[in-house]
């Protein structure tokens, strides 16, 4: 997965975290799983913040 693809797929995850994950996590499935969970957490945070 490239940085551009990750930004489109996980728009709520900050760019710095995406860059770090892509550079430091060798297994692409682990990167996707982590970014997906961060995206979910951000959606929940936004939903219940009001």
N, CA, C and O atoms as CSV, one atom per row, in Angstrom:
chain,resi,resn,atom,element,x,y,z
A,1,UNK,N,N,0.847,-1.162,0.000
A,1,UNK,CA,C,0.000,0.000,0.000
A,1,UNK,C,C,0.901,1.235,0.000
A,1,UNK,O,O,1.895,1.297,0.724
A,2,UNK,N,N,0.540,2.194,-0.809
A,2,UNK,CA,C,1.297,3.444,-0.870
A,2,UNK,C,C,0.687,4.464,0.086
A,2,UNK,O,O,-0.398,4.259,0.629
A,3,UNK,N,N,1.398,5.551,0.275
A,3,UNK,CA,C,0.913,6.618,1.146
A,3,UNK,C,C,-0.391,7.199,0.616
A,3,UNK,O,O,-1.314,7.460,1.388
A,4,UNK,N,N,-0.473,7.402,-0.685
A,4,UNK,CA,C,-1.690,7.957,-1.292
A,4,UNK,C,C,-2.876,7.016,-1.105
A,4,UNK,O,O,-3.977,7.463,-0.786
A,5,UNK,N,N,-2.661,5.731,-1.297
A,5,UNK,CA,C,-3.735,4.760,-1.117
A,5,UNK,C,C,-4.200,4.737,0.336
A,5,UNK,O,O,-5.399,4.685,0.611
A,6,UNK,N,N,-3.255,4.777,1.256
A,6,UNK,CA,C,-3.600,4.752,2.678
A,6,UNK,C,C,-4.374,6.004,3.079
A,6,UNK,O,O,-5.317,5.913,3.865
A,7,UNK,N,N,-4.000,7.165,2.559
A,7,UNK,CA,C,-4.729,8.404,2.877
A,7,UNK,C,C,-6.167,8.336,2.399
A,7,UNK,O,O,-7.078,8.785,3.095
A,8,UNK,N,N,-6.380,7.770,1.203
A,8,UNK,CA,C,-7.739,7.648,0.673
A,8,UNK,C,C,-8.554,6.645,1.477
A,8,UNK,O,O,-9.737,6.860,1.741
A,9,UNK,N,N,-7.913,5.552,1.863
A,9,UNK,CA,C,-8.623,4.477,2.554
A,9,UNK,C,C,-8.891,4.796,4.021
A,9,UNK,O,O,-9.904,4.374,4.580
A,10,UNK,N,N,-7.977,5.545,4.643
A,10,UNK,CA,C,-8.092,5.882,6.069
A,10,UNK,C,C,-7.977,7.393,6.249
A,10,UNK,O,O,-6.959,7.873,6.748
A,11,UNK,N,N,-8.991,8.146,5.854
A,11,UNK,CA,C,-8.897,9.612,5.864
A,11,UNK,C,C,-8.816,10.239,7.263
A,11,UNK,O,O,-8.336,11.364,7.400
A,12,UNK,N,N,-9.266,9.547,8.277
A,12,UNK,CA,C,-9.260,10.126,9.624
A,12,UNK,C,C,-7.955,9.891,10.382
A,12,UNK,O,O,-7.715,10.512,11.418
A,13,UNK,N,N,-7.121,9.003,9.870
A,13,UNK,CA,C,-5.833,8.729,10.516
A,13,UNK,C,C,-4.842,9.824,10.099
A,13,UNK,O,O,-4.700,10.108,8.910
A,14,UNK,N,N,-4.161,10.433,11.067
A,14,UNK,CA,C,-3.202,11.499,10.734
A,14,UNK,C,C,-2.087,11.003,9.806
A,14,UNK,O,O,-1.657,9.852,9.879
A,15,UNK,N,N,-1.636,11.903,8.937
A,15,UNK,CA,C,-0.605,11.566,7.952
A,15,UNK,C,C,0.676,11.053,8.610
A,15,UNK,O,O,1.317,10.142,8.086
A,16,UNK,N,N,1.052,11.629,9.748
A,16,UNK,CA,C,2.283,11.216,10.409
A,16,UNK,C,C,2.220,9.752,10.836
A,16,UNK,O,O,3.213,9.031,10.748
A,17,UNK,N,N,1.064,9.325,11.292
A,17,UNK,CA,C,0.901,7.938,11.724
A,17,UNK,C,C,0.937,7.002,10.524
A,17,UNK,O,O,1.544,5.933,10.587
A,18,UNK,N,N,0.294,7.395,9.436
A,18,UNK,CA,C,0.317,6.575,8.228
A,18,UNK,C,C,1.751,6.423,7.724
A,18,UNK,O,O,2.191,5.317,7.410
A,19,UNK,N,N,2.474,7.540,7.648
A,19,UNK,CA,C,3.869,7.490,7.185
A,19,UNK,C,C,4.704,6.583,8.076
A,19,UNK,O,O,5.464,5.752,7.579
A,20,UNK,N,N,4.567,6.737,9.388
A,20,UNK,CA,C,5.343,5.931,10.315
A,20,UNK,C,C,5.020,4.447,10.126
A,20,UNK,O,O,5.925,3.615,10.064
A,21,UNK,N,N,3.737,4.121,10.036
A,21,UNK,CA,C,3.327,2.721,9.895
A,21,UNK,C,C,3.882,2.112,8.607
A,21,UNK,O,O,4.375,0.984,8.614
A,22,UNK,N,N,3.802,2.852,7.513
A,22,UNK,CA,C,4.294,2.326,6.242
A,22,UNK,C,C,5.805,2.130,6.256
A,22,UNK,O,O,6.310,1.210,5.612
A,23,UNK,N,N,6.527,2.967,6.971
A,23,UNK,CA,C,7.986,2.871,7.024
A,23,UNK,C,C,8.483,1.831,8.017
A,23,UNK,O,O,9.549,1.252,7.811
A,24,UNK,N,N,7.741,1.580,9.083
A,24,UNK,CA,C,8.251,0.776,10.187
A,24,UNK,C,C,7.599,-0.579,10.393
A,24,UNK,O,O,8.109,-1.385,11.172
A,25,UNK,N,N,6.504,-0.853,9.731
A,25,UNK,CA,C,5.842,-2.142,9.892
A,25,UNK,C,C,6.002,-2.915,8.587
A,25,UNK,O,O,5.432,-2.537,7.563
A,26,UNK,N,N,6.777,-3.996,8.625
A,26,UNK,CA,C,7.104,-4.701,7.382
A,26,UNK,C,C,5.940,-5.487,6.764
A,26,UNK,O,O,5.879,-5.628,5.542
A,27,UNK,N,N,5.037,-5.991,7.568
A,27,UNK,CA,C,3.948,-6.823,7.057
A,27,UNK,C,C,2.772,-5.948,6.625
A,27,UNK,O,O,2.178,-5.277,7.469
A,28,UNK,N,N,2.419,-5.933,5.344
A,28,UNK,CA,C,1.322,-5.092,4.861
A,28,UNK,C,C,-0.022,-5.380,5.540
A,28,UNK,O,O,-0.823,-4.467,5.740
A,29,UNK,N,N,-0.267,-6.638,5.891
A,29,UNK,CA,C,-1.537,-6.944,6.556
A,29,UNK,C,C,-1.587,-6.341,7.954
A,29,UNK,O,O,-2.652,-5.928,8.414
A,30,UNK,N,N,-0.445,-6.289,8.632
A,30,UNK,CA,C,-0.395,-5.649,9.951
A,30,UNK,C,C,-0.623,-4.145,9.840
A,30,UNK,O,O,-1.289,-3.549,10.686
A,31,UNK,N,N,-0.070,-3.537,8.796
A,31,UNK,CA,C,-0.280,-2.102,8.562
A,31,UNK,C,C,-1.767,-1.832,8.347
A,31,UNK,O,O,-2.335,-0.926,8.958
A,32,UNK,N,N,-2.386,-2.614,7.484
A,32,UNK,CA,C,-3.811,-2.412,7.201
A,32,UNK,C,C,-4.657,-2.611,8.443
A,32,UNK,O,O,-5.573,-1.832,8.706
A,33,UNK,N,N,-4.358,-3.644,9.203
A,33,UNK,CA,C,-5.139,-3.915,10.416
A,33,UNK,C,C,-5.008,-2.763,11.413
A,33,UNK,O,O,-6.005,-2.329,11.989
A,34,UNK,N,N,-3.795,-2.267,11.620
A,34,UNK,CA,C,-3.583,-1.171,12.560
A,34,UNK,C,C,-4.249,0.114,12.124
A,34,UNK,O,O,-4.891,0.793,12.925
A,35,UNK,N,N,-4.095,0.454,10.845
A,35,UNK,CA,C,-4.722,1.683,10.341
A,35,UNK,C,C,-6.241,1.579,10.372
A,35,UNK,O,O,-6.928,2.563,10.649
A,36,UNK,N,N,-6.763,0.394,10.091
A,36,UNK,CA,C,-8.210,0.189,10.140
A,36,UNK,C,C,-8.731,0.410,11.555
A,36,UNK,O,O,-9.767,1.044,11.753
A,37,UNK,N,N,-8.012,-0.114,12.527
A,37,UNK,CA,C,-8.453,0.053,13.925
A,37,UNK,C,C,-8.357,1.514,14.379
A,37,UNK,O,O,-9.211,1.995,15.123
A,38,UNK,N,N,-7.329,2.203,13.934
A,38,UNK,CA,C,-7.233,3.625,14.253
A,38,UNK,C,C,-8.380,4.405,13.616
A,38,UNK,O,O,-8.942,5.310,14.233
A,39,UNK,N,N,-8.719,4.051,12.393
A,39,UNK,CA,C,-9.840,4.698,11.699
A,39,UNK,C,C,-11.138,4.459,12.472
A,39,UNK,O,O,-11.927,5.382,12.672
A,40,UNK,N,N,-11.352,3.223,12.901
A,40,UNK,CA,C,-12.553,2.901,13.676
A,40,UNK,C,C,-12.603,3.692,14.972
A,40,UNK,O,O,-13.649,4.230,15.336
A,41,UNK,N,N,-11.480,3.763,15.667
A,41,UNK,CA,C,-11.429,4.485,16.933
A,41,UNK,C,C,-11.749,5.964,16.737
A,41,UNK,O,O,-12.460,6.564,17.544
A,42,UNK,N,N,-11.226,6.543,15.673
A,42,UNK,CA,C,-11.484,7.955,15.387
A,42,UNK,C,C,-12.966,8.175,15.079
A,42,UNK,O,O,-13.555,9.161,15.522
A,43,UNK,N,N,-13.568,7.255,14.319
A,43,UNK,CA,C,-15.002,7.377,14.011
A,43,UNK,C,C,-15.847,7.310,15.283
A,43,UNK,O,O,-16.807,8.065,15.439
A,44,UNK,N,N,-15.487,6.412,16.179
A,44,UNK,CA,C,-16.226,6.288,17.457
A,44,UNK,C,C,-16.044,7.554,18.282
A,44,UNK,O,O,-16.998,8.055,18.877
A,45,UNK,N,N,-14.821,8.068,18.317
A,45,UNK,CA,C,-14.537,9.287,19.074
A,45,UNK,C,C,-15.380,10.443,18.545
A,45,UNK,O,O,-15.968,11.193,19.323
A,46,UNK,N,N,-15.438,10.585,17.239
A,46,UNK,CA,C,-16.227,11.667,16.635
A,46,UNK,C,C,-17.712,11.473,16.914
A,46,UNK,O,O,-18.417,12.434,17.223
A,47,UNK,N,N,-18.184,10.253,16.809
A,47,UNK,CA,C,-19.600,9.952,17.006
A,47,UNK,C,C,-20.078,10.300,18.410
A,47,UNK,O,O,-21.166,10.850,18.584
A,48,UNK,N,N,-19.259,9.978,19.412
A,48,UNK,CA,C,-19.677,10.178,20.792
A,48,UNK,C,C,-19.143,11.446,21.445
A,48,UNK,O,O,-19.368,11.668,22.635
A,49,UNK,N,N,-18.457,12.261,20.701
A,49,UNK,CA,C,-17.920,13.509,21.244
A,49,UNK,C,C,-18.988,14.567,21.452
A,49,UNK,O,O,-18.796,15.500,22.233
A,50,UNK,N,N,-20.086,14.434,20.776
A,50,UNK,CA,C,-21.139,15.457,20.863
A,50,UNK,C,C,-22.006,15.306,22.040
A,50,UNK,O,O,-22.929,16.097,22.233
